[in-house]
Amino acid sequence: MANTAKIVLIGAGGAAFTLSLLQDLIAERDFDGCTLTMVDTDAAALDRMADLAQVLFKTAGVKIAVERTADRRAALDGAGFVINSAAIRRNELWRQDFAVPKKHGIRHTLGENGGPGGLFFTLRTMPLVFDFARDVEELCPDALFINLSNPESRLVLGLSRYTKVKALGLCHGIFLARWFICRILDRPEAETDLRAAGLNHFQWVTSIRDRSTGADLYPLLREKEAAHDPAFTPLVRTLFRTFGLWPTCSDDHTGEYLAYGWEGGEHGFDFAGDDKGREEFRQRVEGVIGGSLAVPEEWLNHSWGERAVQTIGAILHNRPRAIEAGVVHNRGTIPNLPADLAVEVPFVADAAGIHPVSLGPLPDACAKLLLQQASVQQIAVEAAVRGSKELAMQALLLDPVVNSTAAAKAILDELWEINAPYIRPCI
């Protein structure tokens, strides 16, 4: 593929994912001649981030054309890569996903990827993502569809089951796990390699190695973890000591999938802090665009986030590249998990596409813990693609986070009404 690829970003008005993408497009120095087409229905947010893209690209001296539009179908025509980071009324509805189950006695951690909140995140988001996928099938069927939106495992499974798009999910969870591990090891993250396999936000780290020497760091982790501050990520460390491998990616994310996950904290997402951070970011962006603030140096360097740009570059230039983690349809990659499941594993990207890397079967007990959640995700996907309240109730009663049939029914009725404008069959 020539260096004239069209990269479409849906949900480009968002802050975190868009800035990370721009940083990596600049830092990779590999995309001159390409076009970044930015799509969002929020005109003000779209203009702000598209203007930022132009300022950053000019400052860095990269020659990437920037387009902006609210017309998704026009944007997708001729695209080689489509990145989705869209969410529906993200914080507003997520607050309900967390608060309503708590009101009915459910102890949970985030309400985003597991438990009742994860179910309703799936029910409202799947139809939107399927709209994107149907347009991709029609307008750019050879494009790689990279999903960054949660709940990753469920969205990728739905796309893999019921669409023809080439779907890949990307998440920075493995890097968050590396941060925790390196805090205990007291060593630089950049000098530490992890390999892991499992579900999104719940992989098992199968190896921890020194990047330059290849030395196994697991023995040192076991030694240092035993003496580390017990208040530091206690749930993940309990699982580590019990099952023998470190789980990704943090107490709150991993805890979403477990009946006892609340023991790692049940405070939920910091919505107030997030809202404040977004407003501060908006002001900073507008200052950079207006020229009253200098471009921050870190905005011109690699991000800490998902490897979307690195994956695209490997495919575009046929330079095989190992990527730490991606969410893919299992099909035997983790042989002791169901073939029809979305799993997160390392992969290699090149001009032939995405090649998941099998790390072999997980230890039996580790796999069995994931199997509890696998069934939940499979039924939740069916509920979402069929817009079925009956299947949604089944998904709730399968979920280990749900501890009461009466609570499940009350949660279902209340959150279904809140999300009804977005729930619909999509197959």
C-alpha positions in Angstrom: 0.0 0.0 0.0 1.4 3.4 -1.0 2.0 6.1 1.6 -1.3 7.8 0.7 -3.5 5.8 3.1 -6.6 7.4 4.5 -7.0 6.9 8.3 -10.5 7.7 9.6 -11.0 8.5 13.3 -14.6 8.2 14.5 -15.2 10.0 17.8 -12.3 12.4 17.0 -13.6 15.1 19.3 -12.6 13.1 22.3 -9.6 14.1 24.3 -7.5 11.1 25.4 -7.5 8.8 22.4 -7.2 11.6 19.8 -4.2 13.2 21.4 -2.5 9.8 21.8 -3.1 9.1 18.1 -1.7 12.5 17.0 1.4 12.0 19.2 2.1 8.6 17.7 1.5 9.8 14.1 4.2 12.5 14.8 6.6 10.3 16.7 6.6 7.4 14.2 7.7 9.8 11.4 6.2 7.3 8.9 3.0 8.9 7.6 3.9 11.8 5.3 1.4 11.7 2.4 -1.3 10.1 4.4 -4.7 11.7 5.3 -6.2 11.8 8.7 -10.0 12.2 8.4 -11.5 13.2 11.7 -15.2 12.5 12.3 -17.5 13.6 15.1 -21.1 14.8 15.6 -20.0 17.4 18.1 -18.9 20.2 15.8 -17.1 22.3 18.5 -15.1 19.3 19.8 -14.3 18.2 16.3 -13.0 21.6 15.3 -11.0 21.9 18.4 -9.2 18.6 17.9 -8.8 19.0 14.1 -7.3 22.5 14.7 -4.9 20.9 17.2 -3.9 18.2 14.7 -3.0 20.8 12.2 -1.0 22.8 14.8 0.9 19.7 16.0 1.7 18.4 12.5 2.9 21.8 11.4 5.1 22.2 14.5 6.6 18.8 14.1 7.1 19.2 10.3 5.1 16.1 9.3 3.1 16.2 6.1 -0.2 14.5 7.0 -3.3 16.1 5.6 -6.2 16.7 8.0 -9.9 16.5 7.1 -12.9 17.0 9.3 -16.5 16.1 8.8 -19.7 15.0 10.6 -20.6 12.9 7.6 -19.3 9.4 8.5 -20.1 7.8 5.2 -18.3 10.4 3.2 -15.3 10.0 5.5 -15.2 6.2 5.1 -15.2 6.2 1.3 -11.8 4.9 0.3 -10.5 4.5 3.9 -7.7 2.0 4.6 -7.9 2.2 8.4 -10.9 3.0 10.6 -10.4 3.8 14.3 -13.4 3.9 16.6 -13.3 5.8 19.9 -16.9 6.9 20.1 -19.1 6.6 23.2 -22.7 7.6 23.8 -23.1 10.3 26.5 -20.1 8.6 28.1 -19.9 10.0 31.7 -23.6 10.8 32.0 -24.8 7.3 31.3 -21.8 5.6 33.0 -22.7 7.4 36.2 -26.1 5.6 36.0 -24.4 2.3 35.2 -22.6 2.6 38.5 -25.2 4.2 40.7 -28.3 2.1 39.9 -26.7 -1.3 40.7 -25.3 0.2 44.0 -28.8 1.4 44.9 -30.1 -2.1 44.6 -27.3 -3.6 46.7 -24.7 -4.7 44.1 -21.1 -4.2 45.3 -19.0 -3.4 42.2 -16.0 -1.4 41.2 -16.5 0.5 38.0 -19.6 -0.4 36.0 -17.9 -0.3 32.7 -16.7 -3.7 31.4 -18.3 -6.2 33.8 -21.3 -6.5 36.1 -24.6 -4.8 35.4 -22.9 -1.6 34.2 -20.8 -3.6 31.7 -24.0 -5.1 30.3 -25.7 -1.8 29.7 -22.5 -0.3 28.2 -22.7 -3.2 25.8 -26.4 -2.9 25.1 -26.2 0.7 24.0 -22.8 0.7 22.3 -23.1 -2.4 20.2 -25.8 -1.0 17.8 -23.7 2.2 17.3 -20.6 0.2 16.5 -22.6 -2.1 14.1 -23.7 1.0 12.2 -20.0 1.9 11.7 -19.3 -1.7 10.7 -22.1 -1.9 8.1 -20.8 1.3 6.5 -17.2 -0.1 6.5 -18.5 -3.3 4.8 -20.1 -1.2 2.1 -17.7 1.6 1.6 -14.2 0.3 2.5 -14.5 -3.5 3.0 -10.7 -4.0 3.0 -10.1 -1.5 5.8 -8.9 -2.6 9.2 -11.4 -1.6 11.9 -9.6 -0.7 15.1 -11.8 -0.4 18.1 -10.7 1.6 21.1 -14.1 1.9 22.8 -15.3 -0.2 25.8 -16.4 -2.8 26.5 -13.7 -4.1 24.2 -14.1 -7.8 24.5 -17.8 -7.7 23.9 -17.7 -5.3 21.0 -14.9 -7.3 19.2 -16.8 -10.5 19.8 -20.0 -9.1 18.3 -18.1 -7.8 15.3 -16.3 -11.1 14.8 -19.6 -13.1 15.0 -21.9 -11.0 12.9 -20.0 -8.7 10.5 -17.4 -9.1 7.8 -15.1 -6.3 9.0 -11.5 -7.1 10.0 -11.9 -6.1 13.7 -9.1 -5.5 16.2 -9.4 -4.1 19.7 -6.6 -2.2 21.3 -6.1 -1.3 25.0 -3.3 0.1 27.1 -4.2 -2.2 30.0 -1.0 -4.2 29.7 1.1 -1.0 30.1 -0.9 -0.2 33.3 0.0 -3.7 34.6 3.6 -3.0 33.7 3.5 0.2 35.7 2.3 -1.6 38.8 4.9 -4.4 38.4 7.8 -1.9 37.9 6.8 0.0 40.9 7.3 -3.1 43.0 10.5 -4.1 41.1 11.8 -0.5 41.3 13.0 -0.6 37.7 12.2 1.4 34.5 9.2 0.4 32.5 11.1 1.0 29.3 13.5 -1.8 30.2 10.8 -4.3 31.1 8.8 -6.6 28.7 5.6 -8.3 29.5 3.7 -11.0 27.6 0.2 -11.8 28.6 -3.0 -13.6 27.5 -6.6 -13.6 28.6 -9.5 -11.3 28.4 -9.4 -7.5 28.0 -8.7 -6.0 31.4 -8.0 -9.5 32.7 -5.0 -11.0 31.1 -2.5 -13.3 32.9 1.1 -12.1 32.6 2.9 -15.2 31.4 6.4 -13.6 31.3 8.2 -10.6 32.7 11.7 -10.1 31.3 14.5 -7.6 31.1 14.3 -6.1 27.6 18.0 -6.1 26.9 19.1 -9.4 28.5 15.9 -11.5 28.4 16.4 -12.4 32.1 13.3 -13.7 33.8 12.1 -11.2 36.4 9.2 -13.2 37.9 11.4 -14.6 40.7 12.5 -11.1 41.7 8.8 -9.9 41.5 7.7 -12.7 43.9 10.5 -11.8 46.3 9.9 -8.1 46.3 6.1 -8.3 46.2 6.1 -10.2 49.5 7.6 -7.3 51.3 5.9 -4.4 49.4 3.3 -2.1 50.9 0.2 -4.2 51.4 -2.1 -1.3 50.5 -0.7 -1.2 46.9 -3.1 -2.8 44.5 -4.3 -5.5 47.0 -6.8 -7.4 44.9 -4.4 -8.0 42.0 -1.7 -9.1 44.4 -4.1 -11.5 46.1 -4.8 -13.1 42.8 -1.1 -13.2 42.0 -0.3 -15.0 45.2 -3.2 -17.4 44.7 -2.9 -18.3 41.1 0.8 -17.7 40.5 0.6 -15.2 37.7 0.1 -11.5 37.7 -3.3 -10.4 36.3 -3.8 -7.2 34.3 -4.6 -4.4 34.7 -5.7 -2.9 38.0 -7.9 -3.6 41.0 -10.8 -1.7 39.7 -10.7 -3.1 36.1 -10.0 -6.7 37.1 -12.4 -6.5 40.0 -15.3 -5.8 37.5 -15.3 -9.5 36.6 -15.2 -11.0 40.1 -17.8 -11.5 42.8 -15.3 -10.3 45.4 -13.9 -7.6 43.2 -15.2 -4.9 45.5 -12.6 -5.8 48.0 -10.1 -3.9 45.9 -12.3 -0.8 46.2 -15.9 0.1 45.2 -15.6 3.9 44.8 -16.2 3.8 41.0 -14.8 6.0 38.4 -13.6 9.5 39.4 -16.2 11.4 37.3 -15.5 14.7 39.0 -11.8 14.4 38.5 -12.4 13.4 34.9 -14.7 16.3 34.2 -12.1 18.7 35.7 -9.3 17.1 33.7 -11.3 17.4 30.5 -12.0 21.1 31.1 -8.3 21.8 31.9 -7.4 19.9 28.7 -9.9 21.9 26.6 -8.4 25.2 27.9 -4.9 24.0 27.2 -5.8 22.9 23.7 -7.4 26.2 23.0 -4.3 28.0 24.3 -2.1 26.0 22.0 -4.4 26.6 19.0 -4.6 30.3 19.7 -0.9 30.7 20.2 -1.0 31.8 23.8 0.5 28.5 25.0 3.6 26.8 23.5 3.1 23.2 22.2 4.0 20.9 25.1 7.0 18.8 24.3 5.3 15.6 25.4 2.6 16.2 22.7 5.2 15.7 20.0 6.5 12.4 21.5 5.1 8.8 21.7 2.1 8.4 23.8 1.6 5.9 26.7 -1.5 4.5 25.1 -2.8 2.1 22.5 -0.7 0.9 19.6 -3.1 1.9 16.8 -0.5 4.0 14.9 2.2 1.3 15.2 -0.1 -1.3 13.9 -1.2 0.8 11.0 2.5 1.6 10.1 3.4 -2.1 10.2 0.6 -2.9 7.7 1.1 0.2 5.5 4.8 -0.3 5.0 4.9 -4.1 5.4 7.4 -3.9 8.3 6.4 -6.8 10.6 6.0 -5.5 14.1 5.3 -7.3 17.4 2.5 -5.5 19.3 2.1 -6.2 23.0 -1.6 -6.8 23.1 -4.7 -6.8 20.9 -8.3 -8.0 21.3 -9.1 -10.6 18.6 -11.5 -13.5 18.0 -9.9 -16.4 19.8 -10.3 -19.3 17.4 -7.8 -21.4 19.3 -5.2 -18.7 20.2 -5.8 -19.5 23.8 -6.7 -23.2 23.4 -8.3 -23.7 26.8 -10.8 -20.9 26.4 -13.8 -21.0 24.0 -13.0 -20.5 20.3 -15.9 -18.2 20.0 -14.6 -15.6 22.5 -12.7 -12.3 22.2 -9.4 -12.6 23.9 -6.4 -10.3 24.4 -3.1 -11.6 23.2 0.1 -10.4 21.6 0.1 -10.1 17.8 2.3 -9.4 14.8 1.1 -6.9 12.2 2.4 -6.7 8.6 0.9 -6.1 5.1 -0.9 -9.5 5.3 -2.8 -8.2 8.4 -3.1 -9.2 12.0 -1.5 -12.4 13.2 -2.4 -13.3 16.8 0.4 -15.0 18.8 -0.5 -18.0 20.9 1.3 -18.3 24.2 -0.2 -21.8 24.6 -2.8 -22.8 27.2 -3.1 -20.8 30.4 -2.6 -22.6 33.7 -5.8 -24.5 34.4 -7.0 -22.5 37.3 -6.3 -19.2 35.6 -8.3 -20.3 32.6 -11.2 -21.5 34.7 -11.4 -18.1 36.4 -11.7 -16.5 33.0 -14.3 -19.0 31.9 -16.8 -17.6 34.5 -16.7 -14.3 32.6 -16.5 -15.8 29.1 -20.1 -17.1 29.4 -21.3 -13.7 30.6 -19.7 -12.0 27.7 -21.1 -14.4 25.1 -24.7 -14.0 26.4 -24.3 -10.2 26.8 -23.3 -10.0 23.1 -26.4 -12.0 22.1 -28.6 -9.7 24.2 -27.0 -6.6 22.6 -27.2 -7.7 18.9 -30.8 -8.9 19.3 -31.9 -6.1 21.6 -33.3 -8.7 23.9 -34.4 -7.9 27.5 -34.8 -11.6 28.2 -31.2 -12.4 27.2 -30.1 -9.4 29.2 -31.7 -10.9 32.3 -29.8 -14.1 31.6 -26.6 -12.2 31.3 -27.2 -10.6 34.6 -27.9 -13.8 36.4 -24.8 -15.4 34.9 -22.6 -12.6 36.1 -20.7 -13.4 39.4 -21.1 -9.7 40.4 -24.9 -10.1 40.7 -26.0 -11.6 44.0 -29.8 -11.3 43.9 -32.5 -12.1 41.4 -34.7 -9.4 42.8 -31.9 -6.8 42.4 -31.2 -8.1 38.9 -34.8 -7.5 37.8 -34.9 -4.0 39.4 -31.6 -3.0 37.8 -32.7 -4.4 34.4 -36.0 -2.5 34.4 -34.4 0.8 35.5 -31.3 0.8 33.3 -33.3 -0.6 30.3 -35.6 2.4 30.5 -32.6 4.8 30.7 -30.9 3.2 27.8 -34.0 2.4 25.7 -33.3 5.1 23.0 -30.0 3.2 22.1 -31.0 -0.4 22.4 -32.1 -2.1 19.2 -31.5 -5.3 17.2 -28.5 -5.0 14.9 -28.5 -8.3 13.1 
